[in-house]
Amino acid sequence: MTERYDVAIVGAGPGGLAAARAAASQGARVALIDAQAHAGGQVWRKDIEHGWPRRAQACIPRIVEHPRIHWLAQTQVVHADAGALLLENETQAWRVAYDTLILANGARELLLPFPGWTLPGVTGAGGLQALAKQGWPLHGRRAVIAGSGPLLLAAAVTAKRHGAQVLGIYEQADAASVHRFARGLWRWPGKALQAVSLRGQLAGIPYHCGSVVREALGTDTLQAIEVETPRGSEPLSCDLLAIGFGLVPNIELAQMLGCRLNEAGVHGRVEVDTMQRSSVPGVYAVGELCGIGGRDSAWIEGLIAGHAAVGAKVQARWLRRQRHAREFAESLQHHFKLSTRVRAMARPDTLVCRCEDVPLQALRGHADARSAKLATRCGMGACQGRICGSALAELGIFPRGGSRPPLFPVRLSTLGDPISNPHQGSCS
Amino acid sequence: MKTAGIRIQVDGRSVEVPAGISVAAAMAQLGLPFRRSVGGQRRAPVCGMGACFECRVQIDGIAQRRGCMTTVREGMQVCTDD
């Protein structure tokens, strides 16, 4: 039989956690679903050595153990339609029906192609953080952090904390822009404090603005990089390069449900009203899905959606906090805008699709993702175009194609369990 | 560091790894290689959060499992290049 909940929440980062707590506090039965083993999402990812960040530790255990919240860890949403989700975990597939759905499935890192980016030793910036926290060995390794945004500082701190020798941070935005961003931080005192704390922990580690990694060098594994700074090009020996260019909303599930997207920017985001309602009745979206804004906007939007979803009163001061948090997001986007140098990193023979090894030159001349896919297999691999599709959109080659079910590679037996048939499937 | 070790098998070889870590981290701690791409290049995990699939391995007979999303478990069988 199908398990039924008043509210199903996809994603257990700050947005999903706040929504779950809010809805459950109003008496709703809640399913909180996440693909990871522990709640927290990426920003509050549990570190196997150091645990959760303090603020996360203070709220997560109580939320996932709440009597009205069913915490479904290591559970992937593979298909969705109005009123139901098809879920899969390690052992089974089953169906969850909901009255209201809150999408809080966050963002992934924007990874952009450049010569050598496929070498082992090159990871995302957030990627290196995530790997370190799950036990990836960093002790004594020489790491370079590069790309763009404040996430680079957090990645450097995590790498250092796990014993890496951080050689430097290379930010693509120019110094003037980064300084303007820092000077405006007084409007968000929490963020300003965080920035000061991160910088304090990184004392002695050089932070270079206006710098782009030109190439990662090595055979079978990373040995060095070539980085272009305002002072010229320089080679740098290293074992790890953690490089990320910001975040991209994970809109695939929202897209499958038919939620209207705002496609004004390069990467789509879910359009919502002040109560976090999407264009599809009964479907809400919060946090990074609605545009990259970080932990604070996710948390407050989860609080708003969790109340609105069960018909409870949404307080005016939450809406004010939400707007304030979103203004930070705008400042972030503005000051860390990617320069044209970043879009020119890939050479004609640089692989863009890592799953199918498709070089940039094979993709020129195709008007859209579908045409490129049919001719070159670009985007046809296991990641389903999550990496290359977002990269190609950012490079201005063609926009990312729409997503089709299943949302992730699934077992054949899962597909034999049609979501539309409420009499099939079992429950954990 | 975690002290409690558990045993898993990677490509038929029995190895001891700390409990609680991911399969991807376990392979890195052991210095084992990940998959080869369709063009024959060596690859390793990139995103660490289940999006890029570069860490995919066969786990307990099921192909294309993400090593970064799976916690090691006593007796687990991992095969690379699935």
Boltz contact constraints between the chains, C-beta under 6 A:
constraints:
  - contact:
      token1: [A, 35]
      token2: [B, 50]
      max_distance: 6.0
  - contact:
      token1: [A, 37]
      token2: [B, 71]
      max_distance: 6.0
  - contact:
      token1: [A, 42]
      token2: [B, 49]
      max_distance: 6.0
  - contact:
      token1: [A, 48]
      token2: [B, 20]
      max_distance: 6.0
  - contact:
      token1: [A, 48]
      token2: [B, 21]
      max_distance: 6.0
  - contact:
      token1: [A, 108]
      token2: [B, 51]
      max_distance: 6.0
  - contact:
      token1: [A, 109]
      token2: [B, 47]
      max_distance: 6.0
  - contact:
      token1: [A, 118]
      token2: [B, 41]
      max_distance: 6.0
  - contact:
      token1: [A, 120]
      token2: [B, 42]
      max_distance: 6.0
  - contact:
      token1: [A, 120]
      token2: [B, 44]
      max_distance: 6.0
  - contact:
      token1: [A, 123]
      token2: [B, 46]
      max_distance: 6.0
  - contact:
      token1: [A, 124]
      token2: [B, 46]
      max_distance: 6.0
  - contact:
      token1: [A, 124]
      token2: [B, 47]
      max_distance: 6.0
  - contact:
      token1: [A, 127]
      token2: [B, 46]
      max_distance: 6.0
  - contact:
      token1: [A, 127]
      token2: [B, 47]
      max_distance: 6.0
  - contact:
      token1: [A, 127]
      token2: [B, 48]
      max_distance: 6.0
  - contact:
      token1: [A, 130]
      token2: [B, 48]
      max_distance: 6.0
  - contact:
      token1: [A, 130]
      token2: [B, 49]
      max_distance: 6.0
  - contact:
      token1: [A, 131]
      token2: [B, 48]
      max_distance: 6.0
  - contact:
      token1: [A, 134]
      token2: [B, 22]
      max_distance: 6.0
  - contact:
      token1: [A, 134]
      token2: [B, 25]
      max_distance: 6.0
  - contact:
      token1: [A, 135]
      token2: [B, 21]
      max_distance: 6.0
  - contact:
      token1: [A, 135]
      token2: [B, 25]
      max_distance: 6.0
  - contact:
      token1: [A, 136]
      token2: [B, 25]
      max_distance: 6.0
  - contact:
      token1: [A, 136]
      token2: [B, 28]
      max_distance: 6.0
  - contact:
      token1: [A, 137]
      token2: [B, 28]
      max_distance: 6.0
  - contact:
      token1: [A, 137]
      token2: [B, 29]
      max_distance: 6.0
  - contact:
      token1: [A, 220]
      token2: [B, 42]
      max_distance: 6.0
  - contact:
      token1: [A, 357]
      token2: [B, 37]
      max_distance: 6.0
  - contact:
      token1: [A, 357]
      token2: [B, 38]
      max_distance: 6.0
  - contact:
      token1: [A, 357]
      token2: [B, 39]
      max_distance: 6.0
  - contact:
      token1: [A, 382]
      token2: [B, 53]
      max_distance: 6.0
  - contact:
      token1: [A, 382]
      token2: [B, 64]
      max_distance: 6.0
  - contact:
      token1: [A, 383]
      token2: [B, 52]
      max_distance: 6.0
  - contact:
      token1: [A, 383]
      token2: [B, 53]
      max_distance: 6.0
  - contact:
      token1: [A, 386]
      token2: [B, 51]
      max_distance: 6.0
  - contact:
      token1: [A, 387]
      token2: [B, 52]
      max_distance: 6.0
  - contact:
      token1: [A, 409]
      token2: [B, 64]
      max_distance: 6.0
